[in-house]
Amino acid sequence: MNFLRHLAVKECGEQIGMTKNDPIIVATDLTIAYELHRERKKLVALQDISLAVDPGEFVVLVGPSGCGKTSFINAISGLVPKASGSVTVRGSEVTGPGPDRAMVFQDYALLPWRTVESNVRMPFEFQDLGISEAEKNKRVKECLELVDLTGFEKSFPYELSGGMKQRVGIARALITNPDILLADEPFAAIDAMTREAMQAEMERIVMETGQTCVFITHSIDEAILLGDRVIVISYRPGKIKEVVNVNFPRPRMSNSAVKTSKEYAELRDHIWNLVKDEASQTNRGE
Amino acid sequence: MAATKNKSLQQFDTDDPNRIQDIGWTFKEVWRRTRGTVVVSINLITFFILWELVVIYGDINPLFLPKASEMFAELWVGLTTRAPEGAVFSGSILDHFLHSFNNLMFGLAIACLIGIPGGLLMGGNKYIESILSPYVWALASLPRIALVPLFILFLGFTTKMQVTIIVISAVFPIMINSWAGVKTTEKSLLAAARVFGANRVQLYVKVVLPYTLPFIISGIQQGIGRGLIGVVIAELFGGSNGLGYLIQRSADTFNTAMTFAVLLLLIVMSLSLINFTRWLEAYVAPWRNVNHI
């Protein structure tokens, strides 16, 4: 598994003449602000964030609600304009969405009038990647297989459970084989049991495809189990409070020794204390 | 019986396709599917029989309330006969019904042609929205009946005037619903489409329009209701044909059975049209009604 991942990382690095150690996403002094028209104010959501993400790395952002995690991910995806600073992907500045980055949404964001298959195929319709029709069909089949949804091609999203819907969302994000997978609290609306299964699925998929992943969550367990690095962001304006490295061997979800280990408990405690301080500020501020 | 049923259900693995079993046409299944219709039919038949009995034994002046049977007879005769060529006035319900129905359909078509693109443009472009919205709200909030004398002045007692009133009645619900549909398109769907590379045109064609379609249909549904009011008002006020005119005429000539027959026909027409659009709405947007199934 590690070999696969290593291979994928090496491959995409070599294509553009980079070594495998060059970071794929670089944010430098990134500031994001929103205009509140009614109050004639500008709200700084995220201030001076500097972060480098290595290829194949799984980075998890945690922090209180409203701290700008989503803004950060949206800046990488190109949905939100930057106020100052820069975000580069593979050395080129992000100016808008691109096929090298894909996103998984908290509320799934599936088109309700389309079948599972048609939803997964959507990215192909919007961008011309020079892929033949047969190749597209093959990709759709592969991705549905990867998320274990074979047999549900013709179902509509409203016929599926929450977990299945999000698997469609993940398949859609993987269809163009993007280098970077962005996930904005993808399992927040999913019940606890399904959630655990989805986390295992996510770990397996990312290990298989070797993608770089930036992942937002409110669950500290999720952060530790999935992340190579956990980045704690402070309350408004969001700044990086601490970066916590997580060094458990993968796969972690299927390995019960990880969750019961002393290091896990300490790590969990440490991150919880960091987040708790910020969360209490949230309550005071509102 | 129940025990064997349970046993047969337990025997399947999760992936066994045979676990979906055909129920077939048992008596219970037929009843489950038809009981709604049966209950409504019995309900209505009882209602009309009671009506008949009340008129016969209640000593009610037939000028005010005809017998149900007389109403149906009048309806039957009216729908199966037509006026002879060149008649000045037709007593046939069918003739008047066709006139009203054609006007309504024509008016609704024009209302759709104006309302749907208008609403979509207002939803899609904030300049068009801010220019048009005061007029749309002004006309939409004005009771349409107040405009009838003006249109009679402009266009006379003509079919054109009747259609104009139908259009002005039906266009605003259609326009406002289409507008609202565009405006309420889920932000996350738009964000998803943009992340996966949709340009502005694709965003409208592949996300906003399909999302708005059920809104447009419920706009048309409201438009039908308003349009029918427009039909009757236009014909009551001015004109010498149509169901509204026939109501007026039959009441003036003390033919109450005919008046009731026309009212019944209006109810049936209105309900049929509205149920058709309900079905259409459920058909094009099954995800919106998933909780009612």
Chai-1 contact restraints between the chains, C-beta under 6 A:
chainA,res_idxA,chainB,res_idxB,connection_type,confidence,min_distance_angstrom,max_distance_angstrom,comment,restraint_id
A,S77,B,V195,contact,1.0,0.0,6.0,A-B,restraint_1
A,L79,B,A191,contact,1.0,0.0,6.0,A-B,restraint_2
A,P97,B,R194,contact,1.0,0.0,6.0,A-B,restraint_3
A,P97,B,V195,contact,1.0,0.0,6.0,A-B,restraint_4
A,P97,B,G197,contact,1.0,0.0,6.0,A-B,restraint_5
A,M103,B,V195,contact,1.0,0.0,6.0,A-B,restraint_6
A,F105,B,S188,contact,1.0,0.0,6.0,A-B,restraint_7
A,D107,B,S188,contact,1.0,0.0,6.0,A-B,restraint_8
A,A109,B,S188,contact,1.0,0.0,6.0,A-B,restraint_9
A,A109,B,L189,contact,1.0,0.0,6.0,A-B,restraint_10
A,A109,B,A192,contact,1.0,0.0,6.0,A-B,restraint_11
A,P112,B,W287,contact,1.0,0.0,6.0,A-B,restraint_12
A,W113,B,P210,contact,1.0,0.0,6.0,A-B,restraint_13
A,M122,B,F196,contact,1.0,0.0,6.0,A-B,restraint_14
A,P123,B,F196,contact,1.0,0.0,6.0,A-B,restraint_15
A,F126,B,F196,contact,1.0,0.0,6.0,A-B,restraint_16
A,F126,B,G197,contact,1.0,0.0,6.0,A-B,restraint_17
A,F126,B,A198,contact,1.0,0.0,6.0,A-B,restraint_18
A,F126,B,Q202,contact,1.0,0.0,6.0,A-B,restraint_19
A,Q127,B,G197,contact,1.0,0.0,6.0,A-B,restraint_20
A,Y158,B,W287,contact,1.0,0.0,6.0,A-B,restraint_21
A,Y158,B,V290,contact,1.0,0.0,6.0,A-B,restraint_22
